[in-house]
Amino acid sequence: MNKIKVVFSALISLSLILGNISVSYAKIKPRETNSQFSHLEQPLTLKILVTLGGAGLIGIEIWWFLFSRTKSQKNNIDKHI
């Protein structure tokens, strides 16, 4: 269980570092005269990393709330075996 925590914390740290590095590459286009938001041109690799990171975090959350078992549930199963 401890190894899993280390892997997850390493993945989260890596995604935060890559996100901070890639933000510096975003280029702001000149603002138009209308009141629309300005468009940020971002590299495809950043879009893919953000998408995969978000999907991974959603997957971890689904696993945590739907499929993980508490210690008391694991002990109950062990006692019945």
mmCIF file of the N, C-alpha and C atoms, coordinates in Angstrom:
data_MODEL
# 
_entry.id   MODEL 
# 
loop_
_atom_site.group_PDB 
_atom_site.id 
_atom_site.type_symbol 
_atom_site.label_atom_id 
_atom_site.label_alt_id 
_atom_site.label_comp_id 
_atom_site.label_asym_id 
_atom_site.label_entity_id 
_atom_site.label_seq_id 
_atom_site.pdbx_PDB_ins_code 
_atom_site.Cartn_x 
_atom_site.Cartn_y 
_atom_site.Cartn_z 
_atom_site.occupancy 
_atom_site.B_iso_or_equiv 
_atom_site.pdbx_formal_charge 
_atom_site.auth_seq_id 
_atom_site.auth_comp_id 
_atom_site.auth_asym_id 
_atom_site.auth_atom_id 
_atom_site.pdbx_PDB_model_num 
ATOM 1   N N  . MET A 1 1  ? 0.828   -1.192  0.000   1.00 0.00 ? 1  MET A N  1 
ATOM 2   C CA . MET A 1 1  ? 0.000   0.000   0.000   1.00 0.00 ? 1  MET A CA 1 
ATOM 3   C C  . MET A 1 1  ? 0.869   1.252   0.000   1.00 0.00 ? 1  MET A C  1 
ATOM 4   N N  . ASN A 1 2  ? 1.996   1.197   0.687   1.00 0.00 ? 2  ASN A N  1 
ATOM 5   C CA . ASN A 1 2  ? 2.875   2.353   0.767   1.00 0.00 ? 2  ASN A CA 1 
ATOM 6   C C  . ASN A 1 2  ? 3.491   2.664   -0.594  1.00 0.00 ? 2  ASN A C  1 
ATOM 7   N N  . LYS A 1 3  ? 3.785   1.626   -1.382  1.00 0.00 ? 3  LYS A N  1 
ATOM 8   C CA . LYS A 1 3  ? 4.358   1.830   -2.714  1.00 0.00 ? 3  LYS A CA 1 
ATOM 9   C C  . LYS A 1 3  ? 3.368   2.550   -3.623  1.00 0.00 ? 3  LYS A C  1 
ATOM 10  N N  . ILE A 1 4  ? 2.093   2.241   -3.478  1.00 0.00 ? 4  ILE A N  1 
ATOM 11  C CA . ILE A 1 4  ? 1.067   2.884   -4.299  1.00 0.00 ? 4  ILE A CA 1 
ATOM 12  C C  . ILE A 1 4  ? 1.010   4.374   -3.986  1.00 0.00 ? 4  ILE A C  1 
ATOM 13  N N  . LYS A 1 5  ? 1.086   4.733   -2.720  1.00 0.00 ? 5  LYS A N  1 
ATOM 14  C CA . LYS A 1 5  ? 1.075   6.142   -2.339  1.00 0.00 ? 5  LYS A CA 1 
ATOM 15  C C  . LYS A 1 5  ? 2.273   6.876   -2.917  1.00 0.00 ? 5  LYS A C  1 
ATOM 16  N N  . VAL A 1 6  ? 3.422   6.231   -2.911  1.00 0.00 ? 6  VAL A N  1 
ATOM 17  C CA . VAL A 1 6  ? 4.633   6.849   -3.452  1.00 0.00 ? 6  VAL A CA 1 
ATOM 18  C C  . VAL A 1 6  ? 4.486   7.064   -4.953  1.00 0.00 ? 6  VAL A C  1 
ATOM 19  N N  . VAL A 1 7  ? 3.931   6.082   -5.653  1.00 0.00 ? 7  VAL A N  1 
ATOM 20  C CA . VAL A 1 7  ? 3.745   6.205   -7.112  1.00 0.00 ? 7  VAL A CA 1 
ATOM 21  C C  . VAL A 1 7  ? 2.754   7.320   -7.422  1.00 0.00 ? 7  VAL A C  1 
ATOM 22  N N  . PHE A 1 8  ? 1.643   7.370   -6.719  1.00 0.00 ? 8  PHE A N  1 
ATOM 23  C CA . PHE A 1 8  ? 0.652   8.414   -6.968  1.00 0.00 ? 8  PHE A CA 1 
ATOM 24  C C  . PHE A 1 8  ? 1.207   9.797   -6.659  1.00 0.00 ? 8  PHE A C  1 
ATOM 25  N N  . SER A 1 9  ? 1.941   9.941   -5.584  1.00 0.00 ? 9  SER A N  1 
ATOM 26  C CA . SER A 1 9  ? 2.502   11.252  -5.257  1.00 0.00 ? 9  SER A CA 1 
ATOM 27  C C  . SER A 1 9  ? 3.554   11.659  -6.282  1.00 0.00 ? 9  SER A C  1 
ATOM 28  N N  . ALA A 1 10 ? 4.322   10.699  -6.794  1.00 0.00 ? 10 ALA A N  1 
ATOM 29  C CA . ALA A 1 10 ? 5.304   11.014  -7.834  1.00 0.00 ? 10 ALA A CA 1 
ATOM 30  C C  . ALA A 1 10 ? 4.611   11.455  -9.121  1.00 0.00 ? 10 ALA A C  1 
ATOM 31  N N  . LEU A 1 11 ? 3.523   10.783  -9.486  1.00 0.00 ? 11 LEU A N  1 
ATOM 32  C CA . LEU A 1 11 ? 2.782   11.163  -10.693 1.00 0.00 ? 11 LEU A CA 1 
ATOM 33  C C  . LEU A 1 11 ? 2.171   12.555  -10.563 1.00 0.00 ? 11 LEU A C  1 
ATOM 34  N N  . ILE A 1 12 ? 1.620   12.847  -9.412  1.00 0.00 ? 12 ILE A N  1 
ATOM 35  C CA . ILE A 1 12 ? 1.023   14.166  -9.198  1.00 0.00 ? 12 ILE A CA 1 
ATOM 36  C C  . ILE A 1 12 ? 2.097   15.241  -9.227  1.00 0.00 ? 12 ILE A C  1 
ATOM 37  N N  . SER A 1 13 ? 3.231   14.989  -8.602  1.00 0.00 ? 13 SER A N  1 
ATOM 38  C CA . SER A 1 13 ? 4.326   15.965  -8.618  1.00 0.00 ? 13 SER A CA 1 
ATOM 39  C C  . SER A 1 13 ? 4.832   16.194  -10.027 1.00 0.00 ? 13 SER A C  1 
ATOM 40  N N  . LEU A 1 14 ? 4.979   15.127  -10.787 1.00 0.00 ? 14 LEU A N  1 
ATOM 41  C CA . LEU A 1 14 ? 5.455   15.249  -12.165 1.00 0.00 ? 14 LEU A CA 1 
ATOM 42  C C  . LEU A 1 14 ? 4.468   16.043  -13.013 1.00 0.00 ? 14 LEU A C  1 
ATOM 43  N N  . SER A 1 15 ? 3.170   15.789  -12.836 1.00 0.00 ? 15 SER A N  1 
ATOM 44  C CA . SER A 1 15 ? 2.180   16.525  -13.623 1.00 0.00 ? 15 SER A CA 1 
ATOM 45  C C  . SER A 1 15 ? 2.170   18.008  -13.266 1.00 0.00 ? 15 SER A C  1 
ATOM 46  N N  . LEU A 1 16 ? 2.372   18.332  -11.991 1.00 0.00 ? 16 LEU A N  1 
ATOM 47  C CA . LEU A 1 16 ? 2.432   19.739  -11.604 1.00 0.00 ? 16 LEU A CA 1 
ATOM 48  C C  . LEU A 1 16 ? 3.662   20.427  -12.191 1.00 0.00 ? 16 LEU A C  1 
ATOM 49  N N  . ILE A 1 17 ? 4.791   19.749  -12.181 1.00 0.00 ? 17 ILE A N  1 
ATOM 50  C CA . ILE A 1 17 ? 6.010   20.324  -12.743 1.00 0.00 ? 17 ILE A CA 1 
ATOM 51  C C  . ILE A 1 17 ? 5.860   20.534  -14.235 1.00 0.00 ? 17 ILE A C  1 
ATOM 52  N N  . LEU A 1 18 ? 5.347   19.519  -14.959 1.00 0.00 ? 18 LEU A N  1 
ATOM 53  C CA . LEU A 1 18 ? 5.167   19.653  -16.403 1.00 0.00 ? 18 LEU A CA 1 
ATOM 54  C C  . LEU A 1 18 ? 4.145   20.735  -16.740 1.00 0.00 ? 18 LEU A C  1 
ATOM 55  N N  . GLY A 1 19 ? 3.110   20.854  -15.935 1.00 0.00 ? 19 GLY A N  1 
ATOM 56  C CA . GLY A 1 19 ? 2.116   21.896  -16.162 1.00 0.00 ? 19 GLY A CA 1 
ATOM 57  C C  . GLY A 1 19 ? 2.709   23.279  -15.997 1.00 0.00 ? 19 GLY A C  1 
ATOM 58  N N  . ASN A 1 20 ? 3.543   23.472  -14.982 1.00 0.00 ? 20 ASN A N  1 
ATOM 59  C CA . ASN A 1 20 ? 4.170   24.773  -14.770 1.00 0.00 ? 20 ASN A CA 1 
ATOM 60  C C  . ASN A 1 20 ? 5.152   25.118  -15.872 1.00 0.00 ? 20 ASN A C  1 
ATOM 61  N N  . ILE A 1 21 ? 5.872   24.132  -16.366 1.00 0.00 ? 21 ILE A N  1 
ATOM 62  C CA . ILE A 1 21 ? 6.833   24.387  -17.439 1.00 0.00 ? 21 ILE A CA 1 
ATOM 63  C C  . ILE A 1 21 ? 6.115   24.742  -18.725 1.00 0.00 ? 21 ILE A C  1 
ATOM 64  N N  . SER A 1 22 ? 5.046   24.011  -19.027 1.00 0.00 ? 22 SER A N  1 
ATOM 65  C CA . SER A 1 22 ? 4.372   24.213  -20.306 1.00 0.00 ? 22 SER A CA 1 
ATOM 66  C C  . SER A 1 22 ? 3.558   25.505  -20.339 1.00 0.00 ? 22 SER A C  1 
ATOM 67  N N  . VAL A 1 23 ? 3.177   26.029  -19.195 1.00 0.00 ? 23 VAL A N  1 
ATOM 68  C CA . VAL A 1 23 ? 2.434   27.287  -19.169 1.00 0.00 ? 23 VAL A CA 1 
ATOM 69  C C  . VAL A 1 23 ? 3.286   28.415  -19.720 1.00 0.00 ? 23 VAL A C  1 
ATOM 70  N N  . SER A 1 24 ? 4.580   28.344  -19.518 1.00 0.00 ? 24 SER A N  1 
ATOM 71  C CA . SER A 1 24 ? 5.459   29.405  -19.999 1.00 0.00 ? 24 SER A CA 1 
ATOM 72  C C  . SER A 1 24 ? 5.530   29.441  -21.519 1.00 0.00 ? 24 SER A C  1 
ATOM 73  N N  . TYR A 1 25 ? 5.141   28.359  -22.195 1.00 0.00 ? 25 TYR A N  1 
ATOM 74  C CA . TYR A 1 25 ? 5.174   28.327  -23.654 1.00 0.00 ? 25 TYR A CA 1 
ATOM 75  C C  . TYR A 1 25 ? 3.908   28.884  -24.302 1.00 0.00 ? 25 TYR A C  1 
ATOM 76  N N  . ALA A 1 26 ? 2.879   29.113  -23.526 1.00 0.00 ? 26 ALA A N  1 
ATOM 77  C CA . ALA A 1 26 ? 1.628   29.626  -24.084 1.00 0.00 ? 26 ALA A CA 1 
ATOM 78  C C  . ALA A 1 26 ? 1.845   31.051  -24.593 1.00 0.00 ? 26 ALA A C  1 
ATOM 79  N N  . LYS A 1 27 ? 1.297   31.319  -25.782 1.00 0.00 ? 27 LYS A N  1 
ATOM 80  C CA . LYS A 1 27 ? 1.452   32.643  -26.379 1.00 0.00 ? 27 LYS A CA 1 
ATOM 81  C C  . LYS A 1 27 ? 0.088   33.330  -26.436 1.00 0.00 ? 27 LYS A C  1 
ATOM 82  N N  . ILE A 1 28 ? 0.066   34.584  -26.056 1.00 0.00 ? 28 ILE A N  1 
ATOM 83  C CA . ILE A 1 28 ? -1.177  35.349  -26.073 1.00 0.00 ? 28 ILE A CA 1 
ATOM 84  C C  . ILE A 1 28 ? -1.258  36.116  -27.384 1.00 0.00 ? 28 ILE A C  1 
ATOM 85  N N  . LYS A 1 29 ? -2.374  35.932  -28.094 1.00 0.00 ? 29 LYS A N  1 
ATOM 86  C CA . LYS A 1 29 ? -2.584  36.678  -29.331 1.00 0.00 ? 29 LYS A CA 1 
ATOM 87  C C  . LYS A 1 29 ? -2.991  38.110  -28.977 1.00 0.00 ? 29 LYS A C  1 
ATOM 88  N N  . PRO A 1 30 ? -2.729  39.058  -29.864 1.00 0.00 ? 30 PRO A N  1 
ATOM 89  C CA . PRO A 1 30 ? -3.145  40.441  -29.589 1.00 0.00 ? 30 PRO A CA 1 
ATOM 90  C C  . PRO A 1 30 ? -4.658  40.533  -29.382 1.00 0.00 ? 30 PRO A C  1 
ATOM 91  N N  . ARG A 1 31 ? -5.056  41.387  -28.484 1.00 0.00 ? 31 ARG A N  1 
ATOM 92  C CA . ARG A 1 31 ? -6.468  41.529  -28.140 1.00 0.00 ? 31 ARG A CA 1 
ATOM 93  C C  . ARG A 1 31 ? -7.221  42.251  -29.248 1.00 0.00 ? 31 ARG A C  1 
ATOM 94  N N  . GLU A 1 32 ? -8.391  41.715  -29.569 1.00 0.00 ? 32 GLU A N  1 
ATOM 95  C CA . GLU A 1 32 ? -9.229  42.331  -30.595 1.00 0.00 ? 32 GLU A CA 1 
ATOM 96  C C  . GLU A 1 32 ? -10.043 43.455  -29.970 1.00 0.00 ? 32 GLU A C  1 
ATOM 97  N N  . THR A 1 33 ? -10.720 44.212  -30.798 1.00 0.00 ? 33 THR A N  1 
ATOM 98  C CA . THR A 1 33 ? -11.471 45.368  -30.309 1.00 0.00 ? 33 THR A CA 1 
ATOM 99  C C  . THR A 1 33 ? -12.776 44.983  -29.622 1.00 0.00 ? 33 THR A C  1 
ATOM 100 N N  . ASN A 1 34 ? -13.292 43.786  -29.894 1.00 0.00 ? 34 ASN A N  1 
ATOM 101 C CA . ASN A 1 34 ? -14.549 43.398  -29.243 1.00 0.00 ? 34 ASN A CA 1 
ATOM 102 C C  . ASN A 1 34 ? -14.284 42.887  -27.829 1.00 0.00 ? 34 ASN A C  1 
ATOM 103 N N  . SER A 1 35 ? -15.322 42.561  -27.109 1.00 0.00 ? 35 SER A N  1 
ATOM 104 C CA . SER A 1 35 ? -15.188 42.200  -25.695 1.00 0.00 ? 35 SER A CA 1 
ATOM 105 C C  . SER A 1 35 ? -15.065 40.697  -25.466 1.00 0.00 ? 35 SER A C  1 
ATOM 106 N N  . GLN A 1 36 ? -14.556 39.962  -26.435 1.00 0.00 ? 36 GLN A N  1 
ATOM 107 C CA . GLN A 1 36 ? -14.374 38.521  -26.271 1.00 0.00 ? 36 GLN A CA 1 
ATOM 108 C C  . GLN A 1 36 ? -13.109 38.245  -25.469 1.00 0.00 ? 36 GLN A C  1 
ATOM 109 N N  . PHE A 1 37 ? -13.037 37.032  -24.961 1.00 0.00 ? 37 PHE A N  1 
ATOM 110 C CA . PHE A 1 37 ? -11.828 36.613  -24.258 1.00 0.00 ? 37 PHE A CA 1 
ATOM 111 C C  . PHE A 1 37 ? -10.682 36.481  -25.249 1.00 0.00 ? 37 PHE A C  1 
ATOM 112 N N  . SER A 1 38 ? -9.468  36.735  -24.789 1.00 0.00 ? 38 SER A N  1 
ATOM 113 C CA . SER A 1 38 ? -8.314  36.555  -25.659 1.00 0.00 ? 38 SER A CA 1 
ATOM 114 C C  . SER A 1 38 ? -8.004  35.064  -25.781 1.00 0.00 ? 38 SER A C  1 
ATOM 115 N N  . HIS A 1 39 ? -7.536  34.653  -26.948 1.00 0.00 ? 39 HIS A N  1 
ATOM 116 C CA . HIS A 1 39 ? -7.265  33.243  -27.236 1.00 0.00 ? 39 HIS A CA 1 
ATOM 117 C C  . HIS A 1 39 ? -5.816  32.913  -26.904 1.00 0.00 ? 39 HIS A C  1 
ATOM 118 N N  . LEU A 1 40 ? -5.604  31.813  -26.185 1.00 0.00 ? 40 LEU A N  1 
ATOM 119 C CA . LEU A 1 40 ? -4.256  31.341  -25.879 1.00 0.00 ? 40 LEU A CA 1 
ATOM 120 C C  . LEU A 1 40 ? -3.913  30.193  -26.817 1.00 0.00 ? 40 LEU A C  1 
ATOM 121 N N  . GLU A 1 41 ? -2.853  30.346  -27.563 1.00 0.00 ? 41 GLU A N  1 
ATOM 122 C CA . GLU A 1 41 ? -2.391  29.266  -28.427 1.00 0.00 ? 41 GLU A CA 1 
ATOM 123 C C  . GLU A 1 41 ? -1.501  28.345  -27.601 1.00 0.00 ? 41 GLU A C  1 
ATOM 124 N N  . GLN A 1 42 ? -1.903  27.085  -27.479 1.00 0.00 ? 42 GLN A N  1 
ATOM 125 C CA . GLN A 1 42 ? -1.168  26.149  -26.648 1.00 0.00 ? 42 GLN A CA 1 
ATOM 126 C C  . GLN A 1 42 ? -0.737  24.945  -27.477 1.00 0.00 ? 42 GLN A C  1 
ATOM 127 N N  . PRO A 1 43 ? 0.437   24.393  -27.172 1.00 0.00 ? 43 PRO A N  1 
ATOM 128 C CA . PRO A 1 43 ? 0.935   23.249  -27.944 1.00 0.00 ? 43 PRO A CA 1 
ATOM 129 C C  . PRO A 1 43 ? 0.081   22.002  -27.718 1.00 0.00 ? 43 PRO A C  1 
ATOM 130 N N  . LEU A 1 44 ? 0.096   21.144  -28.723 1.00 0.00 ? 44 LEU A N  1 
ATOM 131 C CA . LEU A 1 44 ? -0.695  19.917  -28.676 1.00 0.00 ? 44 LEU A CA 1 
ATOM 132 C C  . LEU A 1 44 ? -0.272  19.013  -27.518 1.00 0.00 ? 44 LEU A C  1 
ATOM 133 N N  . THR A 1 45 ? 1.024   18.976  -27.220 1.00 0.00 ? 45 THR A N  1 
ATOM 134 C CA . THR A 1 45 ? 1.486   18.121  -26.121 1.00 0.00 ? 45 THR A CA 1 
ATOM 135 C C  . THR A 1 45 ? 0.895   18.565  -24.782 1.00 0.00 ? 45 THR A C  1 
ATOM 136 N N  . LEU A 1 46 ? 0.759   19.871  -24.587 1.00 0.00 ? 46 LEU A N  1 
ATOM 137 C CA . LEU A 1 46 ? 0.146   20.375  -23.360 1.00 0.00 ? 46 LEU A CA 1 
ATOM 138 C C  . LEU A 1 46 ? -1.316  19.961  -23.280 1.00 0.00 ? 46 LEU A C  1 
ATOM 139 N N  . LYS A 1 47 ? -2.018  20.059  -24.386 1.00 0.00 ? 47 LYS A N  1 
ATOM 140 C CA . LYS A 1 47 ? -3.428  19.664  -24.401 1.00 0.00 ? 47 LYS A CA 1 
ATOM 141 C C  . LYS A 1 47 ? -3.580  18.181  -24.068 1.00 0.00 ? 47 LYS A C  1 
ATOM 142 N N  . ILE A 1 48 ? -2.686  17.360  -24.626 1.00 0.00 ? 48 ILE A N  1 
ATOM 143 C CA . ILE A 1 48 ? -2.745  15.922  -24.369 1.00 0.00 ? 48 ILE A CA 1 
ATOM 144 C C  . ILE A 1 48 ? -2.407  15.619  -22.913 1.00 0.00 ? 48 ILE A C  1 
ATOM 145 N N  . LEU A 1 49 ? -1.366  16.277  -22.369 1.00 0.00 ? 49 LEU A N  1 
ATOM 146 C CA . LEU A 1 49 ? -0.981  16.045  -20.972 1.00 0.00 ? 49 LEU A CA 1 
ATOM 147 C C  . LEU A 1 49 ? -2.090  16.452  -20.004 1.00 0.00 ? 49 LEU A C  1 
ATOM 148 N N  . VAL A 1 50 ? -2.721  17.570  -20.263 1.00 0.00 ? 50 VAL A N  1 
ATOM 149 C CA . VAL A 1 50 ? -3.805  18.023  -19.385 1.00 0.00 ? 50 VAL A CA 1 
ATOM 150 C C  . VAL A 1 50 ? -4.983  17.059  -19.457 1.00 0.00 ? 50 VAL A C  1 
ATOM 151 N N  . THR A 1 51 ? -5.302  16.594  -20.659 1.00 0.00 ? 51 THR A N  1 
ATOM 152 C CA . THR A 1 51 ? -6.405  15.653  -20.825 1.00 0.00 ? 51 THR A CA 1 
ATOM 153 C C  . THR A 1 51 ? -6.118  14.331  -20.115 1.00 0.00 ? 51 THR A C  1 
ATOM 154 N N  . LEU A 1 52 ? -4.910  13.794  -20.307 1.00 0.00 ? 52 LEU A N  1 
ATOM 155 C CA . LEU A 1 52 ? -4.555  12.531  -19.658 1.00 0.00 ? 52 LEU A CA 1 
ATOM 156 C C  . LEU A 1 52 ? -4.472  12.684  -18.131 1.00 0.00 ? 52 LEU A C  1 
ATOM 157 N N  . GLY A 1 53 ? -3.942  13.810  -17.673 1.00 0.00 ? 53 GLY A N  1 
ATOM 158 C CA . GLY A 1 53 ? -3.883  14.054  -16.237 1.00 0.00 ? 53 GLY A CA 1 
ATOM 159 C C  . GLY A 1 53 ? -5.273  14.144  -15.616 1.00 0.00 ? 53 GLY A C  1 
ATOM 160 N N  . GLY A 1 54 ? -6.167  14.845  -16.288 1.00 0.00 ? 54 GLY A N  1 
ATOM 161 C CA . GLY A 1 54 ? -7.542  14.955  -15.792 1.00 0.00 ? 54 GLY A CA 1 
ATOM 162 C C  . GLY A 1 54 ? -8.252  13.610  -15.787 1.00 0.00 ? 54 GLY A C  1 
ATOM 163 N N  . ALA A 1 55 ? -8.070  12.843  -16.868 1.00 0.00 ? 55 ALA A N  1 
ATOM 164 C CA . ALA A 1 55 ? -8.702  11.518  -16.934 1.00 0.00 ? 55 ALA A CA 1 
ATOM 165 C C  . ALA A 1 55 ? -8.132  10.599  -15.859 1.00 0.00 ? 55 ALA A C  1 
ATOM 166 N N  . GLY A 1 56 ? -6.823  10.692  -15.603 1.00 0.00 ? 56 GLY A N  1 
ATOM 167 C CA . GLY A 1 56 ? -6.217  9.881   -14.554 1.00 0.00 ? 56 GLY A CA 1 
ATOM 168 C C  . GLY A 1 56 ? -6.741  10.230  -13.178 1.00 0.00 ? 56 GLY A C  1 
ATOM 169 N N  . LEU A 1 57 ? -6.864  11.521  -12.904 1.00 0.00 ? 57 LEU A N  1 
ATOM 170 C CA . LEU A 1 57 ? -7.390  11.940  -11.604 1.00 0.00 ? 57 LEU A CA 1 
ATOM 171 C C  . LEU A 1 57 ? -8.853  11.530  -11.433 1.00 0.00 ? 57 LEU A C  1 
ATOM 172 N N  . ILE A 1 58 ? -9.631  11.611  -12.493 1.00 0.00 ? 58 ILE A N  1 
ATOM 173 C CA . ILE A 1 58 ? -11.028 11.165  -12.422 1.00 0.00 ? 58 ILE A CA 1 
ATOM 174 C C  . ILE A 1 58 ? -11.080 9.662   -12.157 1.00 0.00 ? 58 ILE A C  1 
ATOM 175 N N  . GLY A 1 59 ? -10.187 8.907   -12.816 1.00 0.00 ? 59 GLY A N  1 
ATOM 176 C CA . GLY A 1 59 ? -10.131 7.460   -12.592 1.00 0.00 ? 59 GLY A CA 1 
ATOM 177 C C  . GLY A 1 59 ? -9.768  7.112   -11.162 1.00 0.00 ? 59 GLY A C  1 
ATOM 178 N N  . ILE A 1 60 ? -8.795  7.822   -10.604 1.00 0.00 ? 60 ILE A N  1 
ATOM 179 C CA . ILE A 1 60 ? -8.401  7.588   -9.211  1.00 0.00 ? 60 ILE A CA 1 
ATOM 180 C C  . ILE A 1 60 ? -9.559  7.906   -8.274  1.00 0.00 ? 60 ILE A C  1 
ATOM 181 N N  . GLU A 1 61 ? -10.275 8.976   -8.542  1.00 0.00 ? 61 GLU A N  1 
ATOM 182 C CA . GLU A 1 61 ? -11.411 9.350   -7.693  1.00 0.00 ? 61 GLU A CA 1 
ATOM 183 C C  . GLU A 1 61 ? -12.522 8.305   -7.762  1.00 0.00 ? 61 GLU A C  1 
ATOM 184 N N  . ILE A 1 62 ? -12.818 7.815   -8.957  1.00 0.00 ? 62 ILE A N  1 
ATOM 185 C CA . ILE A 1 62 ? -13.840 6.775   -9.096  1.00 0.00 ? 62 ILE A CA 1 
ATOM 186 C C  . ILE A 1 62 ? -13.417 5.517   -8.349  1.00 0.00 ? 62 ILE A C  1 
ATOM 187 N N  . TRP A 1 63 ? -12.149 5.124   -8.509  1.00 0.00 ? 63 TRP A N  1 
ATOM 188 C CA . TRP A 1 63 ? -11.667 3.939   -7.788  1.00 0.00 ? 63 TRP A CA 1 
ATOM 189 C C  . TRP A 1 63 ? -11.773 4.147   -6.278  1.00 0.00 ? 63 TRP A C  1 
ATOM 190 N N  . TRP A 1 64 ? -11.375 5.314   -5.805  1.00 0.00 ? 64 TRP A N  1 
ATOM 191 C CA . TRP A 1 64 ? -11.357 5.585   -4.362  1.00 0.00 ? 64 TRP A CA 1 
ATOM 192 C C  . TRP A 1 64 ? -12.752 5.454   -3.758  1.00 0.00 ? 64 TRP A C  1 
ATOM 193 N N  . PHE A 1 65 ? -13.747 6.049   -4.420  1.00 0.00 ? 65 PHE A N  1 
ATOM 194 C CA . PHE A 1 65 ? -15.085 6.072   -3.832  1.00 0.00 ? 65 PHE A CA 1 
ATOM 195 C C  . PHE A 1 65 ? -15.910 4.827   -4.148  1.00 0.00 ? 65 PHE A C  1 
ATOM 196 N N  . LEU A 1 66 ? -15.623 4.134   -5.248  1.00 0.00 ? 66 LEU A N  1 
ATOM 197 C CA . LEU A 1 66 ? -16.471 3.010   -5.613  1.00 0.00 ? 66 LEU A CA 1 
ATOM 198 C C  . LEU A 1 66 ? -15.841 1.640   -5.360  1.00 0.00 ? 66 LEU A C  1 
ATOM 199 N N  . PHE A 1 67 ? -14.527 1.512   -5.503  1.00 0.00 ? 67 PHE A N  1 
ATOM 200 C CA . PHE A 1 67 ? -13.928 0.196   -5.485  1.00 0.00 ? 67 PHE A CA 1 
ATOM 201 C C  . PHE A 1 67 ? -12.978 -0.068  -4.329  1.00 0.00 ? 67 PHE A C  1 
ATOM 202 N N  . SER A 1 68 ? -12.529 0.948   -3.638  1.00 0.00 ? 68 SER A N  1 
ATOM 203 C CA . SER A 1 68 ? -11.610 0.703   -2.526  1.00 0.00 ? 68 SER A CA 1 
ATOM 204 C C  . SER A 1 68 ? -12.404 0.253   -1.302  1.00 0.00 ? 68 SER A C  1 
ATOM 205 N N  . ARG A 1 69 ? -11.731 -0.479  -0.456  1.00 0.00 ? 69 ARG A N  1 
ATOM 206 C CA . ARG A 1 69 ? -12.375 -0.963  0.766   1.00 0.00 ? 69 ARG A CA 1 
ATOM 207 C C  . ARG A 1 69 ? -11.634 -0.402  1.964   1.00 0.00 ? 69 ARG A C  1 
ATOM 208 N N  . THR A 1 70 ? -12.380 -0.109  3.003   1.00 0.00 ? 70 THR A N  1 
ATOM 209 C CA . THR A 1 70 ? -11.762 0.384   4.224   1.00 0.00 ? 70 THR A CA 1 
ATOM 210 C C  . THR A 1 70 ? -11.100 -0.778  4.959   1.00 0.00 ? 70 THR A C  1 
ATOM 211 N N  . LYS A 1 71 ? -10.301 -0.456  5.962   1.00 0.00 ? 71 LYS A N  1 
ATOM 212 C CA . LYS A 1 71 ? -9.613  -1.502  6.728   1.00 0.00 ? 71 LYS A CA 1 
ATOM 213 C C  . LYS A 1 71 ? -10.605 -2.423  7.428   1.00 0.00 ? 71 LYS A C  1 
ATOM 214 N N  . SER A 1 72 ? -11.697 -1.858  7.914   1.00 0.00 ? 72 SER A N  1 
ATOM 215 C CA . SER A 1 72 ? -12.675 -2.693  8.610   1.00 0.00 ? 72 SER A CA 1 
ATOM 216 C C  . SER A 1 72 ? -13.361 -3.658  7.641   1.00 0.00 ? 72 SER A C  1 
ATOM 217 N N  . GLN A 1 73 ? -13.606 -3.222  6.405   1.00 0.00 ? 73 GLN A N  1 
ATOM 218 C CA . GLN A 1 73 ? -14.200 -4.118  5.419   1.00 0.00 ? 73 GLN A CA 1 
ATOM 219 C C  . GLN A 1 73 ? -13.224 -5.243  5.065   1.00 0.00 ? 73 GLN A C  1 
ATOM 220 N N  . LYS A 1 74 ? -11.945 -4.916  4.931   1.00 0.00 ? 74 LYS A N  1 
ATOM 221 C CA . LYS A 1 74 ? -10.944 -5.939  4.626   1.00 0.00 ? 74 LYS A CA 1 
ATOM 222 C C  . LYS A 1 74 ? -10.830 -6.930  5.776   1.00 0.00 ? 74 LYS A C  1 
ATOM 223 N N  . ASN A 1 75 ? -10.879 -6.464  7.015   1.00 0.00 ? 75 ASN A N  1 
ATOM 224 C CA . ASN A 1 75 ? -10.793 -7.356  8.173   1.00 0.00 ? 75 ASN A CA 1 
ATOM 225 C C  . ASN A 1 75 ? -12.010 -8.256  8.261   1.00 0.00 ? 75 ASN A C  1 
ATOM 226 N N  . ASN A 1 76 ? -13.172 -7.760  7.923   1.00 0.00 ? 76 ASN A N  1 
ATOM 227 C CA . ASN A 1 76 ? -14.382 -8.586  7.933   1.00 0.00 ? 76 ASN A CA 1 
ATOM 228 C C  . ASN A 1 76 ? -14.269 -9.713  6.920   1.00 0.00 ? 76 ASN A C  1 
ATOM 229 N N  . ILE A 1 77 ? -13.743 -9.416  5.754   1.00 0.00 ? 77 ILE A N  1 
ATOM 230 C CA . ILE A 1 77 ? -13.590 -10.440 4.725   1.00 0.00 ? 77 ILE A CA 1 
ATOM 231 C C  . ILE A 1 77 ? -12.571 -11.482 5.180   1.00 0.00 ? 77 ILE A C  1 
ATOM 232 N N  . ASP A 1 78 ? -11.472 -11.051 5.792   1.00 0.00 ? 78 ASP A N  1 
ATOM 233 C CA . ASP A 1 78 ? -10.453 -11.968 6.261   1.00 0.00 ? 78 ASP A CA 1 
ATOM 234 C C  . ASP A 1 78 ? -10.976 -12.884 7.367   1.00 0.00 ? 78 ASP A C  1 
ATOM 235 N N  . LYS A 1 79 ? -11.856 -12.365 8.219   1.00 0.00 ? 79 LYS A N  1 
ATOM 236 C CA . LYS A 1 79 ? -12.398 -13.182 9.327   1.00 0.00 ? 79 LYS A CA 1 
ATOM 237 C C  . LYS A 1 79 ? -13.318 -14.273 8.812   1.00 0.00 ? 79 LYS A C  1 
ATOM 238 N N  . HIS A 1 80 ? -14.022 -14.006 7.704   1.00 0.00 ? 80 HIS A N  1 
ATOM 239 C CA . HIS A 1 80 ? -14.969 -14.994 7.180   1.00 0.00 ? 80 HIS A CA 1 
ATOM 240 C C  . HIS A 1 80 ? -14.287 -16.096 6.388   1.00 0.00 ? 80 HIS A C  1 
ATOM 241 N N  . ILE A 1 81 ? -13.037 -15.887 6.033   1.00 0.00 ? 81 ILE A N  1 
ATOM 242 C CA . ILE A 1 81 ? -12.324 -16.903 5.226   1.00 0.00 ? 81 ILE A CA 1 
ATOM 243 C C  . ILE A 1 81 ? -11.706 -17.952 6.083   1.00 0.00 ? 81 ILE A C  1 
# 
